[in-house]
Amino acid sequence: MAEDMVWVVAVQKGSPARTPDDGPENWLSDDEQEVWRIMVAVHARLVARLDTDLQAAHKISLRDYEVLVQLSEAEDFALRMAELADRLFVSPSGLTRRLDGLVRDGYVKRQACLSDRRGTLAVLSAEGHAILKQAAPTHVAGVRRYVFDPVERKQLYQLSTSLRSINSALDTANKQTSRSVQG
């Protein structure tokens, strides 16, 4: 799969995207290819830029910042590990690795779930709250500078509508996948 993706991305702009077997599929139009490639590039560059800004100013990654945000918005600043993983779109093992550093830095604590002894909670510590409070203005300034300042109000509405449609399609696909895995 990864090899196919690299091959498709390497195709010159203006030529139809093809896989090595070149079967008779409905390929993306030039306009669709352009939108797709821009979306992929913008996402990658935006995440990297926001991460660089946070690392330079606060020595915290964007990925770690996102964990702290989720915990700060949760009741009692705590979430079950599975719920936190879902909110961050990561696997449970990926979350465990991510939390290891945050626990080591004192920003998050692991705690047994009182309602279910088998479960574990990730809990935002006072140090985690402090670094989040320091880093939030940097993050917000970056999002504003890179996402909202370059876009006119009318474009913002169109972008929001388009992204909601894409998100809705992904929600539907995820629900169908969950049902087929359970069924």
N, C-alpha and C positions, 0 to 999 in steps of 0.2 A: 504494500500500500504506500509506504513512504517513498519508495522508488518511483511509483507512478506519479505521485504528487510532484516530486522534483522534476520529472520529465515534462509534465503539463505546464508547470510554472516557467520552465525554460523556453517554451514556445514564444516566438517573436510576436509582439503586438500586431494585430491586423491579420494574423493567420489563425485558422480555426484550431482550437485546442483538440489534440488527438492523443490517444494513448498508443503505446507501441503496437497493439493489435489492430488499431484503426478501424474498429467495427462501425456499423451504420447506426450511430446513436444520435440523439438530439444534443448537439454540442452547443455551448454557450455562444451567443452572438458576440460581435466585437464590443458592443455597448455593455453587455452582461459581463464579459471578461474584464473589461476596464473597471466596472463597479466592484466586482469580486476582488480583483487584485488591489484596488485602492483600499477597500475595506480591510483586507488582510494586512497590507502595509501600514495603514493608519493605526490599526490596533497594536501591532508589534512596536511601532515607533512611539506611540503614545504611552504604552506600558513601560517601555524602556526609559523614556524621558522622565515620566513621573517617578520611576524608581531611582533614577540618577539624582533627581532633585532631593528626594527624601534621604538617600544615602549620604549625599554631600552635606546636607544641613543637619541631619539628626542621627545618622548612622543606623537607619532602619530601612528595611526593604519595603517596597510597595506591597508585596505578598504578606509580610508581617503586619504592616499597617492595616491591611484589610481584615486580618484576624482580630486585631484590637478594636476596630470599628464594630465588627459584628458582636463582639462581647460587650462593648460599651452600650450597645442598643438593646441588649437582652435584659430580661427581668433578673434582678440581683447580679447583673454583670456576669452571668454564667450560662453556658449552653452544654447540653450533652454533646459528646464528641461526634456522634453520627449526624446530629442536626447541624452542627458547625461545618462539618465536611460538606453536607448538602448545600448550605448557604454559600460556601466558597467554591463550589463546583470542583471539588477534589475528592480523591479516594480516601477512605479511612487511614490507609497506611501513609498516604501523602500528607495528610493532616498530622499524623503522629510525628513524622520527620520535621514538619514545619514547627510544631509546638515544642519540640526538643530544644531548639534555639531560644524560643521565647521564654521557656521555663528556666533555662540556664541563665538568661539575662535578667530574670526576675520579673518579667512583664506579665506572665501568666502562671497560674498554679493549676495543677491537676488535683481534683478532689473526688472522692467517692460520692456517687449519687445516693442521697439518703432514701429516696423513694424506690430505688432499684439498685441494690448493692453490686450487681453485675456491671452497671453502667459507670462511666467516668464523666465528670464535668470538667470543662475548661473554664477557669475563672480569671477574670481580669484583676490583676493586683493593683495596689496603689501606685507602684512604679510604672506599670503598664498604662494606667490612666494618665499619669504625669507625662509620659513620652507621647501619648496620643494627643494630649492637649497642646504640647509643644509643636508636634508635627502637623496637626490639622491645618493651620493657616498656610503652611508651605504646600500641602496637598491641594487645598482649595484654590490657592493662587495659580498653581500649575494647571488644574482643570479649567479654570476660567481663561487663562492665557492661551492654552493649546486647543481647547474645545469650543468655548463660547465666544470669546472675543473675535475670532476670525469669521464667525457665522452671523449673518443678519437675522433679526427676529423672525422674519417670514421663513427663512431657511431652517431655523431652529424648529419651527412647528412641523415643517415637512420632514425633517430628519427624525424628529420624535415619532411621527406617525409611521414612517417607514420602519424604524427600529422596533416599534411595538408590533407591527405586522410580522416581522421576522421572528421576534421573541415568541409570539403566539404560535407560529408554525413549529418552532422548536419545542414549545410546551406540549403541543399535540403529538408530535413525534415521540417525545419522551414518555408520555402517557401510554401510547401504543406499545412502545418497547417494554415498559414495565408490565403491562397486561400480558404480553406474549411470553415474557420471562416467567411470570407467576403462573400462567395458565398452562 
